[in-house]
Amino acid sequence: MVVRVGINGFGTIGKRVADAVARQTDLRLVGVTKTRPSFEARTARQRGYPLYLTGDGKAEEFAAAGIPIAGTLSDLLGQVDVIVDCAPDKVGRENVRLYEAANVPAIFQGGEKADVAEVSFSALANYPRAKGKRRVRVVSCNTTGLARAASVLAPRYGIEHWEATIVRRAADPSETRKGPINGILPTFKLPSHHGPDVRTIFPDLPIATTAVVVPTTLMHVHVNHVRFARPPASTTELVDAFRASPRFHVFDEWEHVEGTPQVMEYARDRGQPRPDVMENVLWANGIKVEGGDAYFFQAIHQESIVVPENVDAIRAMFGLAPDAATSILRTDESLGIPRP
């Protein structure tokens, strides 16, 4: 079985999901959408992705730019088995009625509230729950990072309490109109929304989160303090637990990765089409077990971490893989994500 996939929105996440879908043997990318002509619309055509109008897009604007279009979102919906909504935050909810009218299952991103879908999804945490669902929400970049970490920690050690402070990037690299220029901005919703969002996947997880916004575009960083019910015997044991899990990368101290700039330089050196880091990034010397408590930093690349989750969500919905491990292996191999 090959599932036909459309991507509604070819921006930061959408273009990455489109490229990922195009690499799968059990998925077929039917087309992508844009509202107006741009370099990304041109890129879609150069890659052979049929381009469709969405929103209030005007065909004459694309014609004037010399970019051919294949039709409208409605036409695309008539050709696919599932649509991946990568529209800007809150627009996905407005699109629900379009997908339902076309009788097309949909995947939404973490910028939408959890009730837009039947289930919030993270492949390591709850892959089976998406089977047969018609609306699935891949949780946000920060929630994905926390949910992956919970998938490693909770089954092994039991979690009594978890406090995480999220040091958030101000904007994506291309978002020149956003973000503080010279400042650190506390998020005054206390606790932040990230903890409740993690509980859409782990309902009983005792996690509390706070957040600050800083003037960088590179990555987010999580500062974690976890109290265990059955603590690991040593820091080395915990480091090894993270290393053994797919979608985690742990830098050793001798690699001299001091922070997110070196992480992104590492990503560039890997030679993939984009300098993306789809794994949770940790530092061996940034993990510490002390009695029943553990402390660790992790870095999250906001532009790409949810990309493999979208691929796995499609497989889970349509039963294309027998279990999470099989799907994750296929996805990671196709995207060049190193295996543990």
N, C-alpha and C positions, 0 to 999 in steps of 0.2 A: 504494500500500500504506500502510495506517495500522496502526501497531503499538500494541497494547493494553498499558498499563503499570500496574503496581501499585507502591505505595511501602510498604514494611514499616518503619514507624517514622516518626512525624510530629513530630519534635523539631527541633533547630536546623538540621540539614542536610535532613532529610526534608521539612519544610514548604517549604523553599526549592526543592528538587528538584521537589516536587509542583506548585508554582506555575509553575516553568519548563516542565515537561512540558505543563501545561495551555495554555501559550501556543504550542505547536508545532502546525503543520497536519498533520504526518505522524505524530504521536503522539496517543494518547488516554488520558487519565488515568481508569482504571477505579475506583480507590479507594485509600484509605490506611488504616493501622492505628494503633491506640493500645492500650496495656495498661490504662489507667485514665482516667476522665474528668478533664478539665483545661480550662483556657482554650484550649489548642491544639486539643483535641477539639471544643470548641464552634466555634472558628474554621474547622475543616475542614468542619463542617456548614454554617456560614454561607456558605462559598464553594461549596457544592454538591458537595463531595467525599464520596462514600459512605464511611462509616466502618466498619471491621471490627475485631473483637477479635483481639489477638495475645498471645502469652505466657500468663501466668496471669490474664489479664483476666476480669472477671466481668460478665455482661450486666446483672445486677441493679443494679450500681453505676452503670452508664450510664443505666439506666431511672430510678433515683432522682434522677439529675442532670438528667433530662429530655432526654437526648441519645440519639436513636435510632441503632441500629446495623444494618448491612446483613447481618451474618453474621460468620464467623470468618476467620482467615487462610486456612484450608483452602478456604473458599468463594471468597475472592479469587483464590487460586492457580488455581482452576478456570476463571477468566474472563480471564486475562491471557496475553500472549505473552512477557513478561519481568517479573521482579520486581526492584526496586531496594531492596537491603537497607540501611536507614539506622538499624539498631538500634545500641545502645551497643556500644562496643569489646568484642570477643571474643564477643559474642552472635551475630554474623553467622556465625561458624564453626559454632555450634550449629545454626543454621538451614539449613545446607547439606543435611542429610538430608531436611528437609521439602521443599525445592525439588526435589531429585532424585526424591523419591517422587512429586511432582506432575508431573515431567518439564517443569519450567519453567526456562529460562535465568535467570541471576541476575547482578546487578552488586553488588559489595561496595565498602565504603569503606576508606580507608587505615588505620583503626584495626585492621584484620585483618592478619595476616601474609600475605606475598606468596603462599604456597602454598595459600591458600584458593581461588585462581583460576588459570586457564590463562595469563593475561597480566596484568601491571600496565600501566595505561593513562594516557597524557597526550596530549591531542589533537594538539598541535603536534609531538610527538615521534614517536609510533608508531601513529597512527590505523589504518593498514592491518592491523596485527597483531591487532586485535580482530575482524576480519571472520570471521563464521561460528563464533566462540567461544561456548561455553555458560556460562562463568564468567569474568567480567572484574572486575578490582579497580581502581577509580579511586584513585590514590595520595593520600596525606594532603595537607593544605593546604601544609605546608612543602615536601614532596617535589614537589608540583605547581609551586610557585614556582621551585624549583631546576631542575626538568626543563624548564620553559618557558624559563628563562634559558639553559640548555644548548642548547636548540633554536635559539636565536639565535646563540650564540657558537661552538659546536663546528663547524658546517659552514663558517662564514666564516673562522675564525682558527685552528682546531685548539687543543686544550687540553693543555698539558704538566702542569699542576698547578693544583688549585683548593682553596683553604681557605675554609670558610664557618663563621662563628660565628652561631648562631641565638639571638636574644634573644626568648625565648618569652613570650607572655602567660600569666598564671597560670591563667586560667579564662575561659570565655565569660561575657558580661554577666549571664546568668540563673543562673549556677552559684555561688550564694552560699555554699556550704559548701566550696568549693575555694580553693586558692591561698595563697601567702604574703601576710600583711597588711603587714609592714614588713621586707622583706628581699630579697636576691638569692640565689637558690639555684643553685649549680652542678649540672649534670647529670654525675654522676661516672662514667657509662659513657663511656669515652674510646677511640676517637672515638665520637660519638653515632650513633644508628641511622639518621640521615637520609642519610648518604653511601651506605651499603649499599642503602638503599631507592631512591635515585636510580639506582643501578646495576641495579636490576630493569628499568629502561627503557633506560639507556645502560650496557651491561655493561662497557665498557672505559674509562669516564670516570674519570680520576684525581682524585677528589674526596674530601676528608676534612672532617668536620664536628664541631663541638662545640656545646654549648648551655648557656644559663643561663635560669632562670625568674625573671621580674620581676613585681612587683605591679601589673599593669594588665590590663584586659580588652579593650583596643581592637584590637590587631593584633600580629603577629610582625614583627620586623625582622631581616634577614640582612645581615651584614657580610662582604663577599666580597673575596677576593684571588685573581686568576686570572693564571696565566702562560701566554702564548700561544706557539704554534709559529710563527704568521704574524701578528704583532701589527698592529692597525689603525694607520693613519698618524697619527691624532690622536684626542684625546678627542672632538672633534666627530663624527668618523666613528662612534665607538662609540655616542654618544648617538643619532645618526641611525639606527643599526641597531636599537636598541631601539624608537625611535619608529615605525619602519616595520613592526613586527611587531604582529599582532593580540594582544589581551589584555595589552598593556603600556600604562601611562600614565606619562609623564615630565613632572614639574612643572618649570617654569622658575623661576629664582631670583626674578624679579620678582613671582611669585605669592605669595611669603611663606608658603610651606608649610614650617613649621619641623620638623614631625614628625607622628606619627600623630593627635594631636588635630585638626589642621587637615585631614588627609586625611579623617577621618570627618565633619568639618563640610562639606567639599566633597561628600561622598557624600550628606549630608542635602539640600544645596542642589540636587542633580541632580533631586530630586523623584520618584524612583522609589518603589515601594511600601515598600521598606525602605532604610535607609542602608547599602546593600551596595556593596562594591568588588570586583568579580570579576576585575579586572586585577592583574598585578604592578605595584606603584607604585614608581617611581624618581624621583630628583631629578637634574636636569641638573648642578647644582653638587655632587652626591654621586657623580659618575662621573669617574674620572681614569685616563688612560693615561700610563704612565711607562715608557718603553723597551718591553720585552717584557711588562710587567705591567699589569694593570688592577685598579682598586679601585672597588667600587660598593656602595651600600646599596640594598636593596629591602624594601618593606613588604608584608605578606601579610595580607589580611583572612580570618581563620580560619573565619568563619561562612559565607562565600559563595564563596570562590575555586574550590572544586571543583564548584560547581553547573553551569556550562556544560559541564564535562568529563563529567558524568553524562549529559547530553543527547547529546553527541557520541558517547559510548560506545554508547548504544542504536543510533544511526544506523550506527555502524561495525559492530556485531554483525549487524545485519539488512540491511546493504547499501543503506541509504536515501539515501546520498549517494555520488557517484563518487569523492570524495577528501576529505581533511581540510579543504582550503580552502573547499570548498562547504559542508560541514557547519558549520564555524566561522562562516562568514558568516551562514548561516541562524540559528544559535543566537544570535549576538551581536546581530543586528538584532531578533530577537524579544524579547531581554532588555534592550534599550536600552544595550548595551555600546558605547561609542564606537569607531569604526573609525579606523585610522591614516590 
